[in-house]
Amino acid sequence: MRKELAVISLAIGALVLCAPVAASAASADSAPLIAHSYAKPPDVTVDHPVIDTCELSSIVFSAGFFVPGEDVGVGISGANAADASYSGTVADAEGALALTFRPPADGNGRYTVSFDGSRSYAALITVSHGHDATVSCDHDPAVAPASATGLARTGADVPPWVIGGGAIALLAGGVLLTAAARRPGHRPRR
């Protein structure tokens, strides 16, 4: 009975500790293989979705989201939306786009920034009165650079309790095997 329990503990511990390795992305040596066999859809990130009045928020579309060189229509709704400013409405040669949004000086609440092009998208940005509530927001925002994209997340981040549980199961299996082997009158089966 102890042997079976020990073997089960060792197997569970080994599986728990090996799972993150199996789920992690491949090494840089196999990157060309991944580029051809794993198609990652274009994505969108909203840098700073919650900002204070007059601060900037950027909405960044990765390569391939829009048609290269496309002039994308932008609409803004929210408190005093007509006084909001933005820049960056033309996709680059790879179809990526980075739009920078600045709410009006008297803006507060939620804003929806809508994109209408070969693909549609709507980003939500929340604006609160902060330290700049009385400052004028009359200068043009600068376009934020498009962020570089990497491999998709594949589960390589493992909570510490999972690793600890696997280590404990491995240790328990080893202790049970050692105890079974040292038991008086124990003779190995043949």
N, C-alpha and C positions, 0 to 999 in steps of 0.2 A: 504494500500500500504506500509506504514512504517513497519507494523508488518511482512509482507512477506519479506521485505528487511532486517529487523532485524534478522529474523529466518535464512535467507540465509547466512547472514554475520556470524552468530554464527556457523552455520553448516560448512561453509568453514574454519573458524578459527579453529574449533575443528579438522577437518580432516587434515589440514596442520600441526597442532601441534602434532597430534597422529601418523602421517605417519612414522616419524623416529623410534618411539617405535615399531611399527608393523614390520618394516623392519630390526630391529637390531637382532643380533644373540641371541640365547637362553641363559639362565643363565648356570652357571657351574653345577647346579643340574641336568640339562637335558643333559649333555655332553655324557653320555653313550648311550642315545637314538639317538643323532645326529651321533655318531660314526658308528652306524649300518644303519641309514637311509639316510645318506648324503655322497656319495662317492666323495672324492676330488681327482682329477687326480694329479699325481706327477708333480711338477713344477721345474723351473730352475730360478736361480737369478744370475745376473752378478754384483758382487760387484765392484765398480769403473770401469765402462766401458770406462771412459776417464782418462788416467793417464799420468804422465810425464815419460820421459826416465828413466829406471831402477826402477820404482816403480812397485808394485805388483797389479795384478787384480785377483780376484777369481771367478770361475764359479762353482756354487754349485747346485747339483741335489738333489732333495728330495728323501726320501725313496721310493722304488718301481719304480724309473725311469729305472734303469738297473737291470739285473739279479744279485742276491747276489753273491759276489766274482768275478764278471766278470772283465776281463782285457780289458779295453776299448781302442781302437786305437785312437790316437790323431794326427792330422795334423795341421800345422801352415803355413799360407801364409801371406806375407807382406814383407816390406823392410828388407833385411838381415835376413829372417826368420830362416835360418839354425843356426844362433847364438843366437836365443831366447832360454829361458829355461822354463821348467814347471815341476811340480811334482803332483802326485796324480792321477794315471790312473786306479786304481783297486777299484771297488765298494765294499762297506762294506757289512756286513751280512744282511743288510736290503735293499740293492740295491741303497743306496745313494752314492754320489761321490762328492768330493771337489777337484778341480784342481786349482793350483795357477800358474799364468803365469807372466813371467818377460820378457819384450822385450830386444833386444840386446842394448848395449850402444850407437850404432850409428843408432838405429831404430827410425823411425819417420813415421807417417801416420796411416793407418788403417790395422789392423791385423784380420784375420779370424782364429778362433780356432775351428776346426772341430772334432766332436766326432763320431766314427764309432763303434757301438756295437749292442746290441739287439734293441736299438733305436739310431737314428742319430740326431745330433743337431749341429748347427754352431753358435758360439758367435762372435760378432764384438766388437773389442776393439780399441779405438783410442789412439795413442801415440803422444805426442807433446814434443818438446825440452823444458825442464824446467830448474830448478836449478841444476839438476844432469846430464846435457848434456855431461860433460867431465869426468864423473866418470865411472869406469869400473864396469860392471855388471857380474862379474865372479863367484859370490857365488850362491849356490842353494837356490831357494825360499822355504819357509816353507809352508806346506799345511794348508790352513785355515780350521777351524772347520766347519762342516755342521751346518747351521742355523736351529733353531727349527721352525716348521711350526704351524700355528694356524688355526682358522676357516677362511673361505673365507670372503672377504668383502661383506657386504650385504646392504650397503646404510646407515649405521648408521651415517656417517659423513654428516651432513646437512649444507649447507651454511647459514650463519647468516641472510641473507636477507629473506630466506624462513621462518625461525622461526619468524623474525620480522614481515613479512607479515601476518602470522597466528595470531600473537598477536594483530596486528592492526585490522584485520577482527573481531576477538573476541571482542575487545574493542568497535569497531564501532557498532556491533550488540547489545551489552549491552547498549550503549548510546541511540540507536534508540528505544530499548524496554522501557527504562526509560522515554524518551521523549514522547513516545506514551501513556504511562500509566499516565503521569502527564498532558496531554493536557486537557485544560478546556472543559467541556461538554463531556468528554470521559466516556463512559459507556461500561464496558466489555460485550461482546456477550455471550449469553447463549443458 
